[in-house]
Amino acid sequence: MGLILVGCGKMGGAMLEGWLDQGVPKDSIRIIERSGEHAQALRDTHDIIVADSLDDIEDGFPADVILLAVKPQMMDDAITKAVRFKDRATFVSVAAGKTISYYEQAIGTDARIIRVMPNTPAAVRRGISVACANDQVTDGMKDHCTKLLEAIGEVAWIDDEALMDPVTAVSGSGPAYVFYMTECLTQAGIKAGLPEKLATQLARATVAGAGELMRQSGTDADQLRINVTSPGGTTQAALEVLMAENGFAPMMDQAIYAAVQRSKELAG
Ligand SMILES: NC(=O)c1ccc[n+]([C@@H]2O[C@H](COP(=O)([O-])OP(=O)(O)OC[C@H]3O[C@@H](n4cnc5c(N)ncnc54)[C@H](OP(=O)(O)O)[C@@H]3O)[C@@H](O)[C@H]2O)c1
């Protein structure tokens, strides 16, 4: 199957690296990247065809998937040029806040659209992408897109597009919450007397290590927490603060609520 990647920045670039590592043939890929310097760097690094506009894609190229990875505010321009491929292509968008109906209005209600919310750990292939398709997309194409998205991590599908708002709040924005928690842990360590360098190292290694343990063990988070909590010990003393009525859980509820509201506003 042929694939056109429109926008090869942080997210598109992570996907491209993943596809090439998976062995997707280079001649089945076309990249659209409007910055000449960046386009040349991609050609030099990957020996791949990069054009600066969809208008430059040769007639006859099998555009089975057009993966749109430009910033949401750049999407109008990108989608206008993509319309000429609508008879063959499935349009896969990773742009935050751009709904399936946005693409249907721009391309046509008979267009095949998949809306995806990835997240930043995609850069190290530990992302999670949540995908939602309109009724025009075949099961075979969903399977194909699952494989493409697995190049940057795990993949989950939803049927109800309304769930994209809480998905965005939990996994799309979620890495930032974890980074902020790491910052807070660092600062609390400094206040408890640790030198800044050591506090930073401890917080970073602890968050990364706990995440990796959760991933590799497959054990639920609550069980992993119980496993490190000895009755009457130090962890329990800290958790009694974090798990108090006014502790971490209600704050997280409020944070997710705020992100869901903002996601709805951005989607219009
Ligand atoms: N980064 C993430 O972790 C993340 C997470 C979830 C969703 N997303 C979504 O992924 C999309 C891309 O984000 P990003 O962080 O990868 O952005 P980015 O690094 O800015 O990459 C976008 C790339 O697309 C290029 N571009 C812009 N308009 C174009 C056009 N009309 N044709 C071809 N190329 C064009 C940009 O070039 P110029 O620099 O010259 O404009 C840039 O190289 C966004 O819609 C975002 O919502 C990203």
The ligand as an SDF file (V2000), in Angstrom:
LIG
                    3D

 48 52  0  0  0  0  0  0  0  0999 V2000
    3.8970   16.1720   19.1540 N   0  0  0  0  0  0  0  0  0  0  0  0
    3.0340   15.4430   19.8330 C   0  0  0  0  0  0  0  0  0  0  0  0
    3.3620   14.7990   20.8260 O   0  0  0  0  0  0  0  0  0  0  0  0
    1.6040   15.3110   19.4110 C   0  0  0  0  0  0  0  0  0  0  0  0
    0.6850   14.6190   20.2360 C   0  0  0  0  0  0  0  0  0  0  0  0
   -0.6390   14.4860   19.8080 C   0  0  0  0  0  0  0  0  0  0  0  0
   -1.0140   15.0220   18.5780 C   0  0  0  0  0  0  0  0  0  0  0  0
   -0.0930   15.7030   17.8150 N   0  0  0  0  0  0  0  0  0  0  0  0
   -0.5470   16.2800   16.5620 C   0  0  0  0  0  0  0  0  0  0  0  0
    0.4040   16.0070   15.5570 O   0  0  0  0  0  0  0  0  0  0  0  0
    0.3780   17.0690   14.6190 C   0  0  0  0  0  0  0  0  0  0  0  0
    1.8060   17.4740   14.3260 C   0  0  0  0  0  0  0  0  0  0  0  0
    2.3920   17.9240   15.5480 O   0  0  0  0  0  0  0  0  0  0  0  0
    3.9680   18.0320   15.6740 P   0  0  0  0  0  0  0  0  0  0  0  0
    4.2440   18.2440   17.1090 O   0  0  0  0  0  0  0  0  0  0  0  0
    4.6120   16.9140   14.9380 O   0  0  0  0  0  0  0  0  0  0  0  0
    4.1860   19.4150   14.8620 O   0  0  0  0  0  0  0  0  0  0  0  0
    5.5090   19.9150   14.1300 P   0  0  0  0  0  0  0  0  0  0  0  0
    6.7240   19.3480   14.7730 O   0  0  0  0  0  0  0  0  0  0  0  0
    5.3650   21.3980   13.9900 O   0  0  0  0  0  0  0  0  0  0  0  0
    5.3940   19.2300   12.6900 O   0  0  0  0  0  0  0  0  0  0  0  0
    4.5230   19.6480   11.7000 C   0  0  0  0  0  0  0  0  0  0  0  0
    5.3140   19.6670   10.3960 C   0  0  0  0  0  0  0  0  0  0  0  0
    4.4050   19.8560    9.3240 O   0  0  0  0  0  0  0  0  0  0  0  0
    4.9590   20.8420    8.4400 C   0  0  0  0  0  0  0  0  0  0  0  0
    3.8500   21.4680    7.6910 N   0  0  0  0  0  0  0  0  0  0  0  0
    3.0210   22.4540    8.0760 C   0  0  0  0  0  0  0  0  0  0  0  0
    2.0970   22.7030    7.1250 N   0  0  0  0  0  0  0  0  0  0  0  0
    2.3530   21.8610    6.1100 C   0  0  0  0  0  0  0  0  0  0  0  0
    1.7420   21.6220    4.8510 C   0  0  0  0  0  0  0  0  0  0  0  0
    0.6690   22.3220    4.4440 N   0  0  0  0  0  0  0  0  0  0  0  0
    2.2590   20.6550    4.0660 N   0  0  0  0  0  0  0  0  0  0  0  0
    3.3190   19.9320    4.4910 C   0  0  0  0  0  0  0  0  0  0  0  0
    3.9510   20.1080    5.6760 N   0  0  0  0  0  0  0  0  0  0  0  0
    3.4720   21.0660    6.4660 C   0  0  0  0  0  0  0  0  0  0  0  0
    5.6650   21.7770    9.3690 C   0  0  0  0  0  0  0  0  0  0  0  0
    6.5680   22.5760    8.6580 O   0  0  0  0  0  0  0  0  0  0  0  0
    6.8750   24.0830    9.1790 P   0  0  0  0  0  0  0  0  0  0  0  0
    7.6620   23.9040   10.4330 O   0  0  0  0  0  0  0  0  0  0  0  0
    7.6290   24.6600    8.0490 O   0  0  0  0  0  0  0  0  0  0  0  0
    5.5630   24.7410    9.4390 O   0  0  0  0  0  0  0  0  0  0  0  0
    6.3160   20.8060   10.3460 C   0  0  0  0  0  0  0  0  0  0  0  0
    7.5380   20.2950    9.8620 O   0  0  0  0  0  0  0  0  0  0  0  0
   -0.4340   18.2060   15.2340 C   0  0  0  0  0  0  0  0  0  0  0  0
   -1.6640   18.3200   14.5560 O   0  0  0  0  0  0  0  0  0  0  0  0
   -0.6350   17.8000   16.6650 C   0  0  0  0  0  0  0  0  0  0  0  0
   -1.9180   18.1940   17.1460 O   0  0  0  0  0  0  0  0  0  0  0  0
    1.1960   15.8570   18.2050 C   0  0  0  0  0  0  0  0  0  0  0  0
  1  2  1  0
  2  3  2  0
  2  4  1  0
  4  5  1  0
  4 48  2  0
  5  6  2  0
  6  7  1  0
  7  8  2  0
  8  9  1  0
  8 48  1  0
  9 10  1  0
  9 46  1  0
 10 11  1  0
 11 12  1  0
 11 44  1  0
 12 13  1  0
 13 14  1  0
 14 15  2  0
 14 16  1  0
 14 17  1  0
 17 18  1  0
 18 19  2  0
 18 20  1  0
 18 21  1  0
 21 22  1  0
 22 23  1  0
 23 24  1  0
 23 42  1  0
 24 25  1  0
 25 26  1  0
 25 36  1  0
 26 27  1  0
 26 35  1  0
 27 28  2  0
 28 29  1  0
 29 30  1  0
 29 35  2  0
 30 31  1  0
 30 32  2  0
 32 33  1  0
 33 34  2  0
 34 35  1  0
 36 37  1  0
 36 42  1  0
 37 38  1  0
 38 39  2  0
 38 40  1  0
 38 41  1  0
 42 43  1  0
 44 45  1  0
 44 46  1  0
 46 47  1  0
M  CHG  2   8   1  16  -1
M  END
$$$$
